[in-house]
Amino acid sequence: METYTTELRGKLSQREALSIYNQVNHLPPARFAARRLRLPCIVFSVKRLSIQERCNGDEKVYRAWVGPKTVDFTTADSLPLRQPQRLVFAHPWISYIRGPSDEYAWGNDEESVVDFDSNSEHDTGSDEVVPPSPLDGGPEPRVDDYTRALRLIARLGQPFNALLLVQQPNRHYTRVATENEIIVPGLGTDITSRDVRATVLEIL
């Protein structure tokens, strides 16, 4: 990861990196309200969609173009080939992207009943601050905002398990293609603030 961060440092200016960092860091927690899920996520719009293969039964292998990258996935759902712009891939694993150095204050929000970030691989299960052991050399040195931003972008650049959502006429979204995991290639080191759309989607 550090090598990846070093490569990003040579490509991204401090201003560009902090712009991406601030977009992600300002996202609120997920919550249910008015029978809708308000999901903070990084959104990747589908530019083009085609059917690659028809499987047994109703299942089809679709190929979606997300910028210069393609994503293949299998589903029995009928997706809008003529309106691919209605589809988005959502990256909901915000606490992982923020990383262990995140200091976002969630507060005591009784409505925050949905946690898409509960991932045993990245979640310690406790907010308790553990003092450093005398044997570990003390606390880690503080890092500057630019380095923290580059580390966040490095995590964002990795492949991720995505949700596929389709926009409805009322501008809300519903989830589709839920039968199988959908893996979206990461953005790698060729990333700018124009590639990152951090937002909150309302899902029915």
C-alpha positions as CSV (number, residue, x, y, z in Angstrom):
1,M,0.0,0.0,0.0
2,E,2.8,2.4,0.8
3,T,4.3,1.9,-2.7
4,Y,0.9,2.6,-4.2
5,T,0.7,5.8,-2.1
6,T,4.1,6.9,-3.3
7,E,3.0,6.4,-6.9
8,L,-0.1,8.5,-6.3
9,R,2.1,11.2,-4.7
10,G,3.8,11.6,-8.1
11,K,0.5,11.9,-9.9
12,L,-1.8,13.8,-7.7
13,S,-1.3,17.4,-6.5
14,Q,-2.1,18.2,-2.8
15,R,-5.1,20.2,-3.9
16,E,-6.5,17.4,-6.0
17,A,-5.9,14.8,-3.3
18,L,-7.5,16.9,-0.5
19,S,-10.5,17.5,-2.8
20,I,-11.2,13.8,-3.0
21,Y,-10.4,13.3,0.7
22,N,-12.9,16.0,1.7
23,Q,-15.6,14.6,-0.5
24,V,-15.4,11.2,1.2
25,N,-14.8,12.5,4.7
26,H,-17.9,14.7,4.7
27,L,-20.3,11.8,4.0
28,P,-22.9,11.2,6.8
29,P,-23.7,7.8,8.2
30,A,-26.3,5.5,6.5
31,R,-29.8,5.7,7.9
32,F,-33.4,4.7,7.4
33,A,-36.0,7.6,7.2
34,A,-39.5,7.7,5.7
35,R,-39.2,4.1,4.6
36,R,-36.1,4.9,2.5
37,L,-32.5,4.0,3.0
38,R,-30.2,7.0,2.7
39,L,-26.9,5.4,1.7
40,P,-23.6,7.3,1.6
41,C,-21.5,5.9,-1.2
42,I,-19.1,6.6,-4.0
43,V,-21.0,6.4,-7.3
44,F,-19.7,5.2,-10.6
45,S,-22.1,5.8,-13.6
46,V,-22.6,3.2,-16.3
47,K,-21.8,4.7,-19.7
48,R,-22.8,1.6,-21.8
49,L,-24.4,-1.8,-21.2
50,S,-24.6,-4.9,-23.4
51,I,-25.5,-8.6,-23.1
52,Q,-22.5,-10.8,-23.5
53,E,-24.0,-14.2,-23.1
54,R,-27.3,-15.9,-22.3
55,C,-27.1,-18.6,-19.6
56,N,-29.5,-21.3,-18.6
57,G,-33.0,-20.1,-17.7
58,D,-33.4,-16.3,-17.6
59,E,-29.8,-15.4,-16.5
60,K,-27.7,-13.3,-18.7
61,V,-24.1,-12.1,-18.5
62,Y,-24.0,-8.3,-18.8
63,R,-21.0,-6.1,-19.5
64,A,-21.1,-2.5,-18.2
65,W,-18.6,0.2,-19.2
66,V,-17.6,2.5,-16.3
67,G,-15.3,5.0,-17.9
68,P,-12.4,3.1,-19.5
69,K,-13.1,-0.1,-17.4
70,T,-15.6,-2.9,-17.9
71,V,-17.6,-4.9,-15.3
72,D,-19.1,-8.3,-16.2
73,F,-21.9,-9.7,-14.0
74,T,-24.7,-12.2,-14.2
75,T,-28.3,-11.6,-13.3
76,A,-31.8,-12.7,-14.4
77,D,-33.0,-9.1,-14.1
78,S,-33.9,-7.2,-17.3
79,L,-31.7,-4.1,-17.3
80,P,-32.1,-1.0,-19.5
81,L,-29.8,-1.5,-22.4
82,R,-31.0,1.7,-24.1
83,Q,-30.8,3.8,-21.0
84,P,-27.6,2.6,-19.3
85,Q,-27.2,6.1,-17.6
86,R,-30.0,5.0,-15.2
87,L,-27.6,2.5,-13.7
88,V,-24.8,3.2,-11.2
89,F,-22.4,1.1,-9.3
90,A,-22.2,2.1,-5.6
91,H,-19.2,1.7,-3.3
92,P,-20.8,1.7,0.2
93,W,-17.8,0.7,2.3
94,I,-17.0,4.2,3.5
95,S,-15.4,3.4,6.8
96,Y,-12.9,1.1,5.0
97,I,-12.1,3.9,2.5
98,R,-11.6,6.4,5.4
99,G,-9.2,3.9,7.1
100,P,-8.1,3.6,10.7
101,S,-7.1,7.2,10.9
102,D,-10.6,8.5,10.4
103,E,-11.7,10.8,13.1
104,Y,-15.3,11.5,11.8
105,A,-17.6,12.1,14.8
106,W,-20.8,10.2,14.3
107,G,-22.4,11.3,17.5
108,N,-25.3,9.6,19.2
109,D,-27.9,9.4,16.3
110,E,-30.8,7.2,17.2
111,E,-31.9,7.1,13.6
112,S,-28.6,5.6,12.3
113,V,-29.8,2.1,12.4
114,V,-28.1,0.8,9.2
115,D,-24.4,0.2,9.1
116,F,-23.1,-0.9,5.7
117,D,-19.6,-0.5,7.1
118,S,-19.8,-3.4,9.5
119,N,-17.1,-5.5,7.9
120,S,-15.3,-7.9,10.3
121,E,-12.2,-7.6,8.2
122,H,-11.9,-3.8,8.9
123,D,-14.1,-3.3,12.0
124,T,-12.4,-3.7,15.4
125,G,-15.9,-3.7,17.1
126,S,-14.9,-1.1,19.6
127,D,-14.2,2.6,19.8
128,E,-12.1,2.3,22.9
129,V,-8.7,4.0,22.7
130,V,-6.0,1.6,23.8
131,P,-2.8,3.2,25.1
132,P,0.4,2.1,23.4
133,S,2.4,-0.6,25.0
134,P,5.9,0.3,26.2
135,L,7.2,-2.4,24.0
136,D,5.9,-1.0,20.7
137,G,7.9,2.2,20.7
138,G,5.0,4.5,21.5
139,P,2.3,5.9,19.3
140,E,2.7,6.1,15.5
141,P,4.0,9.5,14.3
142,R,1.3,11.9,13.1
143,V,0.9,12.2,9.3
144,D,0.0,15.3,7.4
145,D,-3.3,15.8,5.6
146,Y,-1.8,15.2,2.2
147,T,-0.5,11.7,3.2
148,R,-3.7,10.8,4.9
149,A,-5.6,11.8,1.7
150,L,-3.3,9.7,-0.5
151,R,-3.8,6.7,1.7
152,L,-7.6,7.1,1.4
153,I,-7.3,7.4,-2.4
154,A,-5.1,4.3,-2.5
155,R,-7.8,2.3,-0.7
156,L,-10.4,3.7,-3.1
157,G,-8.3,2.6,-6.0
158,Q,-8.6,-1.1,-5.1
159,P,-11.2,-3.5,-6.6
160,F,-14.4,-3.5,-4.5
161,N,-17.7,-5.4,-4.0
162,A,-20.4,-3.1,-5.5
163,L,-24.1,-2.6,-5.3
164,L,-25.9,-2.1,-8.7
165,L,-28.7,0.5,-8.5
166,V,-31.2,1.7,-11.1
167,Q,-32.7,5.2,-10.9
168,Q,-36.5,5.4,-10.9
169,P,-38.6,8.2,-12.4
170,N,-39.0,9.7,-9.0
171,R,-35.2,10.0,-8.8
172,H,-34.9,7.4,-6.1
173,Y,-33.0,4.2,-6.6
174,T,-33.7,0.4,-6.3
175,R,-31.2,-2.3,-6.1
176,V,-30.9,-4.8,-9.0
177,A,-28.7,-7.8,-9.9
178,T,-28.6,-9.1,-6.3
179,E,-28.0,-12.8,-7.0
180,N,-24.3,-12.7,-7.3
181,E,-21.4,-10.5,-6.1
182,I,-20.3,-7.8,-8.4
183,I,-16.7,-6.8,-8.4
184,V,-15.7,-3.5,-9.9
185,P,-12.1,-2.9,-10.8
186,G,-10.5,-0.1,-8.8
187,L,-9.5,3.2,-10.4
188,G,-5.8,2.4,-9.8
189,T,-3.5,5.4,-9.7
190,D,-5.1,7.1,-12.7
191,I,-7.7,9.0,-10.6
192,T,-8.7,12.6,-10.3
193,S,-11.4,14.4,-8.4
194,R,-13.6,14.3,-11.5
195,D,-13.7,10.4,-11.2
196,V,-15.0,10.5,-7.6
197,R,-18.7,11.3,-6.9
198,A,-19.3,11.0,-3.2
199,T,-23.0,11.4,-2.4
200,V,-26.0,10.1,-0.5
201,L,-28.6,8.1,-2.6
202,E,-32.1,7.4,-1.5
203,I,-33.0,3.7,-2.0
204,L,-36.5,2.3,-1.9
